[in-house]
Structure formats: C-alpha cells, structure tokens
C-alpha cells in the first residue's frame, strides 16, 4: 500500500467521523431546542392566560361576561373556538376545541 493510499484512507475516515459528529450535534441541538421550546411555550401560555383572566374578571361584576363562539373547518376537521369579552376589553380566547 502506497503513502497516497494510506493518506486517502485516513482522509476518508476523517471525513466520515467529522460528518458523524456534525450529524450527532445536529440531532442533540434539535432535541434540546424542542425541549426548550415546549417549556417556553408553557410558561408563556400560563402567563398570558393568567393576565387575560385577571383583565376580564376585573370588571365582570359591573358589566357581566359576553361569550362568543366561532366554528371553522381546516382540511375537513371541525374547530370550535370560545371567546369571552367584558366591558372595554377586547375578546380573548378561552378555549379551542377540535
């Protein structure tokens, strides 16, 4: 086996391991991103839901609550959204049912 063949074989393995490490890094980053994304969405949902509930219930005794519903279909799948409004506040989504 000549020096060129040995060098080519070494280079082939080096490229293989480099690509393997890049792929493993990509998968690990993707898994970490999905985990963080889920946690951040949960925290954001909890915060916004609590703030909206406070804003709506602040004047509920004075004005009462108004309930709205809206239905739609997306790719033959029915969706129903429930909204609530009170006084000067804009309607806020309470639930989305599919």
Chimera marker file (.cmm) of the C-alpha trace (Angstrom):
<marker_set name="trace">
<marker id="1" x="0.000" y="0.000" z="0.000" r="1" g="1" b="0" radius="0.5"/>
<marker id="2" x="1.482" y="3.335" z="-1.011" r="1" g="1" b="0" radius="0.5"/>
<marker id="3" x="1.610" y="6.545" z="1.025" r="1" g="1" b="0" radius="0.5"/>
<marker id="4" x="-1.094" y="8.067" z="-1.195" r="1" g="1" b="0" radius="0.5"/>
<marker id="5" x="-3.471" y="5.164" z="-0.482" r="1" g="1" b="0" radius="0.5"/>
<marker id="6" x="-2.831" y="5.412" z="3.267" r="1" g="1" b="0" radius="0.5"/>
<marker id="7" x="-3.389" y="9.164" z="3.185" r="1" g="1" b="0" radius="0.5"/>
<marker id="8" x="-6.610" y="8.764" z="1.198" r="1" g="1" b="0" radius="0.5"/>
<marker id="9" x="-7.869" y="6.087" z="3.587" r="1" g="1" b="0" radius="0.5"/>
<marker id="10" x="-7.073" y="8.323" z="6.594" r="1" g="1" b="0" radius="0.5"/>
<marker id="11" x="-8.782" y="11.273" z="4.914" r="1" g="1" b="0" radius="0.5"/>
<marker id="12" x="-11.868" y="9.159" z="4.188" r="1" g="1" b="0" radius="0.5"/>
<marker id="13" x="-12.159" y="8.121" z="7.835" r="1" g="1" b="0" radius="0.5"/>
<marker id="14" x="-11.557" y="11.678" z="8.999" r="1" g="1" b="0" radius="0.5"/>
<marker id="15" x="-14.379" y="12.951" z="6.757" r="1" g="1" b="0" radius="0.5"/>
<marker id="16" x="-16.648" y="10.143" z="7.935" r="1" g="1" b="0" radius="0.5"/>
<marker id="17" x="-16.086" y="10.917" z="11.618" r="1" g="1" b="0" radius="0.5"/>
<marker id="18" x="-16.436" y="14.659" z="11.029" r="1" g="1" b="0" radius="0.5"/>
<marker id="19" x="-19.785" y="14.130" z="9.295" r="1" g="1" b="0" radius="0.5"/>
<marker id="20" x="-20.874" y="11.753" z="12.038" r="1" g="1" b="0" radius="0.5"/>
<marker id="21" x="-20.039" y="14.313" z="14.743" r="1" g="1" b="0" radius="0.5"/>
<marker id="22" x="-21.838" y="17.057" z="12.836" r="1" g="1" b="0" radius="0.5"/>
<marker id="23" x="-24.912" y="14.858" z="12.496" r="1" g="1" b="0" radius="0.5"/>
<marker id="24" x="-24.900" y="13.953" z="16.207" r="1" g="1" b="0" radius="0.5"/>
<marker id="25" x="-24.502" y="17.630" z="17.111" r="1" g="1" b="0" radius="0.5"/>
<marker id="26" x="-27.431" y="18.492" z="14.842" r="1" g="1" b="0" radius="0.5"/>
<marker id="27" x="-29.657" y="15.856" z="16.472" r="1" g="1" b="0" radius="0.5"/>
<marker id="28" x="-28.668" y="16.906" z="20.020" r="1" g="1" b="0" radius="0.5"/>
<marker id="29" x="-29.313" y="20.576" z="19.209" r="1" g="1" b="0" radius="0.5"/>
<marker id="30" x="-32.683" y="19.748" z="17.714" r="1" g="1" b="0" radius="0.5"/>
<marker id="31" x="-33.735" y="17.723" z="20.772" r="1" g="1" b="0" radius="0.5"/>
<marker id="32" x="-32.584" y="20.495" z="23.112" r="1" g="1" b="0" radius="0.5"/>
<marker id="33" x="-34.404" y="23.134" z="21.037" r="1" g="1" b="0" radius="0.5"/>
<marker id="34" x="-37.640" y="21.144" z="21.140" r="1" g="1" b="0" radius="0.5"/>
<marker id="35" x="-37.376" y="20.705" z="24.908" r="1" g="1" b="0" radius="0.5"/>
<marker id="36" x="-36.733" y="24.402" z="25.481" r="1" g="1" b="0" radius="0.5"/>
<marker id="37" x="-39.405" y="25.415" z="23.004" r="1" g="1" b="0" radius="0.5"/>
<marker id="38" x="-42.004" y="23.328" z="24.850" r="1" g="1" b="0" radius="0.5"/>
<marker id="39" x="-41.071" y="24.767" z="28.244" r="1" g="1" b="0" radius="0.5"/>
<marker id="40" x="-41.073" y="28.343" z="26.988" r="1" g="1" b="0" radius="0.5"/>
<marker id="41" x="-44.457" y="27.896" z="25.346" r="1" g="1" b="0" radius="0.5"/>
<marker id="42" x="-45.876" y="26.513" z="28.584" r="1" g="1" b="0" radius="0.5"/>
<marker id="43" x="-44.532" y="29.436" z="30.607" r="1" g="1" b="0" radius="0.5"/>
<marker id="44" x="-45.794" y="31.937" z="28.040" r="1" g="1" b="0" radius="0.5"/>
<marker id="45" x="-49.248" y="30.329" z="27.933" r="1" g="1" b="0" radius="0.5"/>
<marker id="46" x="-49.559" y="30.325" z="31.723" r="1" g="1" b="0" radius="0.5"/>
<marker id="47" x="-48.511" y="33.974" z="31.952" r="1" g="1" b="0" radius="0.5"/>
<marker id="48" x="-50.802" y="35.235" z="29.179" r="1" g="1" b="0" radius="0.5"/>
<marker id="49" x="-53.757" y="33.134" z="30.346" r="1" g="1" b="0" radius="0.5"/>
<marker id="50" x="-53.453" y="34.483" z="33.913" r="1" g="1" b="0" radius="0.5"/>
<marker id="51" x="-53.114" y="38.078" z="32.703" r="1" g="1" b="0" radius="0.5"/>
<marker id="52" x="-56.122" y="37.761" z="30.393" r="1" g="1" b="0" radius="0.5"/>
<marker id="53" x="-58.223" y="36.151" z="33.124" r="1" g="1" b="0" radius="0.5"/>
<marker id="54" x="-57.376" y="38.994" z="35.515" r="1" g="1" b="0" radius="0.5"/>
<marker id="55" x="-58.225" y="41.660" z="32.931" r="1" g="1" b="0" radius="0.5"/>
<marker id="56" x="-61.563" y="40.060" z="32.068" r="1" g="1" b="0" radius="0.5"/>
<marker id="57" x="-62.639" y="39.337" z="35.651" r="1" g="1" b="0" radius="0.5"/>
<marker id="58" x="-61.640" y="42.837" z="36.832" r="1" g="1" b="0" radius="0.5"/>
<marker id="59" x="-64.921" y="44.346" z="35.545" r="1" g="1" b="0" radius="0.5"/>
<marker id="60" x="-67.058" y="41.204" z="35.385" r="1" g="1" b="0" radius="0.5"/>
<marker id="61" x="-69.256" y="42.236" z="38.338" r="1" g="1" b="0" radius="0.5"/>
<marker id="62" x="-70.069" y="45.559" z="36.683" r="1" g="1" b="0" radius="0.5"/>
<marker id="63" x="-70.523" y="44.606" z="33.018" r="1" g="1" b="0" radius="0.5"/>
<marker id="64" x="-71.036" y="40.835" z="33.113" r="1" g="1" b="0" radius="0.5"/>
<marker id="65" x="-69.393" y="38.439" z="30.674" r="1" g="1" b="0" radius="0.5"/>
<marker id="66" x="-70.188" y="38.087" z="26.994" r="1" g="1" b="0" radius="0.5"/>
<marker id="67" x="-69.458" y="34.732" z="25.391" r="1" g="1" b="0" radius="0.5"/>
<marker id="68" x="-68.730" y="34.264" z="21.712" r="1" g="1" b="0" radius="0.5"/>
<marker id="69" x="-68.200" y="31.141" z="19.692" r="1" g="1" b="0" radius="0.5"/>
<marker id="70" x="-66.775" y="30.602" z="16.249" r="1" g="1" b="0" radius="0.5"/>
<marker id="71" x="-66.563" y="27.464" z="14.171" r="1" g="1" b="0" radius="0.5"/>
<marker id="72" x="-64.418" y="26.586" z="11.192" r="1" g="1" b="0" radius="0.5"/>
<marker id="73" x="-63.089" y="23.629" z="9.268" r="1" g="1" b="0" radius="0.5"/>
<marker id="74" x="-59.491" y="23.059" z="8.266" r="1" g="1" b="0" radius="0.5"/>
<marker id="75" x="-58.899" y="20.089" z="5.954" r="1" g="1" b="0" radius="0.5"/>
<marker id="76" x="-62.318" y="18.631" z="6.865" r="1" g="1" b="0" radius="0.5"/>
<marker id="77" x="-61.535" y="18.901" z="10.590" r="1" g="1" b="0" radius="0.5"/>
<marker id="78" x="-64.038" y="20.981" z="12.587" r="1" g="1" b="0" radius="0.5"/>
<marker id="79" x="-62.649" y="23.513" z="15.055" r="1" g="1" b="0" radius="0.5"/>
<marker id="80" x="-64.613" y="25.465" z="17.645" r="1" g="1" b="0" radius="0.5"/>
<marker id="81" x="-63.155" y="28.466" z="19.445" r="1" g="1" b="0" radius="0.5"/>
<marker id="82" x="-64.698" y="30.052" z="22.519" r="1" g="1" b="0" radius="0.5"/>
<marker id="83" x="-64.067" y="33.703" z="23.351" r="1" g="1" b="0" radius="0.5"/>
<marker id="84" x="-65.097" y="35.879" z="26.278" r="1" g="1" b="0" radius="0.5"/>
<marker id="85" x="-65.397" y="39.665" z="26.487" r="1" g="1" b="0" radius="0.5"/>
<marker id="86" x="-66.198" y="42.141" z="29.204" r="1" g="1" b="0" radius="0.5"/>
<marker id="87" x="-66.617" y="45.928" z="29.174" r="1" g="1" b="0" radius="0.5"/>
<marker id="88" x="-63.890" y="47.715" z="27.256" r="1" g="1" b="0" radius="0.5"/>
<marker id="89" x="-61.608" y="44.706" z="26.926" r="1" g="1" b="0" radius="0.5"/>
<marker id="90" x="-61.117" y="43.003" z="23.582" r="1" g="1" b="0" radius="0.5"/>
<marker id="91" x="-62.449" y="39.451" z="23.236" r="1" g="1" b="0" radius="0.5"/>
<marker id="92" x="-59.977" y="36.850" z="24.499" r="1" g="1" b="0" radius="0.5"/>
<marker id="93" x="-59.689" y="33.196" z="23.550" r="1" g="1" b="0" radius="0.5"/>
<marker id="94" x="-60.756" y="30.850" z="26.346" r="1" g="1" b="0" radius="0.5"/>
<marker id="95" x="-60.655" y="27.527" z="24.539" r="1" g="1" b="0" radius="0.5"/>
<marker id="96" x="-60.100" y="25.936" z="21.142" r="1" g="1" b="0" radius="0.5"/>
<marker id="97" x="-61.793" y="22.558" z="20.675" r="1" g="1" b="0" radius="0.5"/>
<marker id="98" x="-61.121" y="20.217" z="17.799" r="1" g="1" b="0" radius="0.5"/>
<link id1="1" id2="2" r="1" g="1" b="0" radius="0.2"/>
<link id1="2" id2="3" r="1" g="1" b="0" radius="0.2"/>
<link id1="3" id2="4" r="1" g="1" b="0" radius="0.2"/>
<link id1="4" id2="5" r="1" g="1" b="0" radius="0.2"/>
<link id1="5" id2="6" r="1" g="1" b="0" radius="0.2"/>
<link id1="6" id2="7" r="1" g="1" b="0" radius="0.2"/>
<link id1="7" id2="8" r="1" g="1" b="0" radius="0.2"/>
<link id1="8" id2="9" r="1" g="1" b="0" radius="0.2"/>
<link id1="9" id2="10" r="1" g="1" b="0" radius="0.2"/>
<link id1="10" id2="11" r="1" g="1" b="0" radius="0.2"/>
<link id1="11" id2="12" r="1" g="1" b="0" radius="0.2"/>
<link id1="12" id2="13" r="1" g="1" b="0" radius="0.2"/>
<link id1="13" id2="14" r="1" g="1" b="0" radius="0.2"/>
<link id1="14" id2="15" r="1" g="1" b="0" radius="0.2"/>
<link id1="15" id2="16" r="1" g="1" b="0" radius="0.2"/>
<link id1="16" id2="17" r="1" g="1" b="0" radius="0.2"/>
<link id1="17" id2="18" r="1" g="1" b="0" radius="0.2"/>
<link id1="18" id2="19" r="1" g="1" b="0" radius="0.2"/>
<link id1="19" id2="20" r="1" g="1" b="0" radius="0.2"/>
<link id1="20" id2="21" r="1" g="1" b="0" radius="0.2"/>
<link id1="21" id2="22" r="1" g="1" b="0" radius="0.2"/>
<link id1="22" id2="23" r="1" g="1" b="0" radius="0.2"/>
<link id1="23" id2="24" r="1" g="1" b="0" radius="0.2"/>
<link id1="24" id2="25" r="1" g="1" b="0" radius="0.2"/>
<link id1="25" id2="26" r="1" g="1" b="0" radius="0.2"/>
<link id1="26" id2="27" r="1" g="1" b="0" radius="0.2"/>
<link id1="27" id2="28" r="1" g="1" b="0" radius="0.2"/>
<link id1="28" id2="29" r="1" g="1" b="0" radius="0.2"/>
<link id1="29" id2="30" r="1" g="1" b="0" radius="0.2"/>
<link id1="30" id2="31" r="1" g="1" b="0" radius="0.2"/>
<link id1="31" id2="32" r="1" g="1" b="0" radius="0.2"/>
<link id1="32" id2="33" r="1" g="1" b="0" radius="0.2"/>
<link id1="33" id2="34" r="1" g="1" b="0" radius="0.2"/>
<link id1="34" id2="35" r="1" g="1" b="0" radius="0.2"/>
<link id1="35" id2="36" r="1" g="1" b="0" radius="0.2"/>
<link id1="36" id2="37" r="1" g="1" b="0" radius="0.2"/>
<link id1="37" id2="38" r="1" g="1" b="0" radius="0.2"/>
<link id1="38" id2="39" r="1" g="1" b="0" radius="0.2"/>
<link id1="39" id2="40" r="1" g="1" b="0" radius="0.2"/>
<link id1="40" id2="41" r="1" g="1" b="0" radius="0.2"/>
<link id1="41" id2="42" r="1" g="1" b="0" radius="0.2"/>
<link id1="42" id2="43" r="1" g="1" b="0" radius="0.2"/>
<link id1="43" id2="44" r="1" g="1" b="0" radius="0.2"/>
<link id1="44" id2="45" r="1" g="1" b="0" radius="0.2"/>
<link id1="45" id2="46" r="1" g="1" b="0" radius="0.2"/>
<link id1="46" id2="47" r="1" g="1" b="0" radius="0.2"/>
<link id1="47" id2="48" r="1" g="1" b="0" radius="0.2"/>
<link id1="48" id2="49" r="1" g="1" b="0" radius="0.2"/>
<link id1="49" id2="50" r="1" g="1" b="0" radius="0.2"/>
<link id1="50" id2="51" r="1" g="1" b="0" radius="0.2"/>
<link id1="51" id2="52" r="1" g="1" b="0" radius="0.2"/>
<link id1="52" id2="53" r="1" g="1" b="0" radius="0.2"/>
<link id1="53" id2="54" r="1" g="1" b="0" radius="0.2"/>
<link id1="54" id2="55" r="1" g="1" b="0" radius="0.2"/>
<link id1="55" id2="56" r="1" g="1" b="0" radius="0.2"/>
<link id1="56" id2="57" r="1" g="1" b="0" radius="0.2"/>
<link id1="57" id2="58" r="1" g="1" b="0" radius="0.2"/>
<link id1="58" id2="59" r="1" g="1" b="0" radius="0.2"/>
<link id1="59" id2="60" r="1" g="1" b="0" radius="0.2"/>
<link id1="60" id2="61" r="1" g="1" b="0" radius="0.2"/>
<link id1="61" id2="62" r="1" g="1" b="0" radius="0.2"/>
<link id1="62" id2="63" r="1" g="1" b="0" radius="0.2"/>
<link id1="63" id2="64" r="1" g="1" b="0" radius="0.2"/>
<link id1="64" id2="65" r="1" g="1" b="0" radius="0.2"/>
<link id1="65" id2="66" r="1" g="1" b="0" radius="0.2"/>
<link id1="66" id2="67" r="1" g="1" b="0" radius="0.2"/>
<link id1="67" id2="68" r="1" g="1" b="0" radius="0.2"/>
<link id1="68" id2="69" r="1" g="1" b="0" radius="0.2"/>
<link id1="69" id2="70" r="1" g="1" b="0" radius="0.2"/>
<link id1="70" id2="71" r="1" g="1" b="0" radius="0.2"/>
<link id1="71" id2="72" r="1" g="1" b="0" radius="0.2"/>
<link id1="72" id2="73" r="1" g="1" b="0" radius="0.2"/>
<link id1="73" id2="74" r="1" g="1" b="0" radius="0.2"/>
<link id1="74" id2="75" r="1" g="1" b="0" radius="0.2"/>
<link id1="75" id2="76" r="1" g="1" b="0" radius="0.2"/>
<link id1="76" id2="77" r="1" g="1" b="0" radius="0.2"/>
<link id1="77" id2="78" r="1" g="1" b="0" radius="0.2"/>
<link id1="78" id2="79" r="1" g="1" b="0" radius="0.2"/>
<link id1="79" id2="80" r="1" g="1" b="0" radius="0.2"/>
<link id1="80" id2="81" r="1" g="1" b="0" radius="0.2"/>
<link id1="81" id2="82" r="1" g="1" b="0" radius="0.2"/>
<link id1="82" id2="83" r="1" g="1" b="0" radius="0.2"/>
<link id1="83" id2="84" r="1" g="1" b="0" radius="0.2"/>
<link id1="84" id2="85" r="1" g="1" b="0" radius="0.2"/>
<link id1="85" id2="86" r="1" g="1" b="0" radius="0.2"/>
<link id1="86" id2="87" r="1" g="1" b="0" radius="0.2"/>
<link id1="87" id2="88" r="1" g="1" b="0" radius="0.2"/>
<link id1="88" id2="89" r="1" g="1" b="0" radius="0.2"/>
<link id1="89" id2="90" r="1" g="1" b="0" radius="0.2"/>
<link id1="90" id2="91" r="1" g="1" b="0" radius="0.2"/>
<link id1="91" id2="92" r="1" g="1" b="0" radius="0.2"/>
<link id1="92" id2="93" r="1" g="1" b="0" radius="0.2"/>
<link id1="93" id2="94" r="1" g="1" b="0" radius="0.2"/>
<link id1="94" id2="95" r="1" g="1" b="0" radius="0.2"/>
<link id1="95" id2="96" r="1" g="1" b="0" radius="0.2"/>
<link id1="96" id2="97" r="1" g="1" b="0" radius="0.2"/>
<link id1="97" id2="98" r="1" g="1" b="0" radius="0.2"/>
</marker_set>
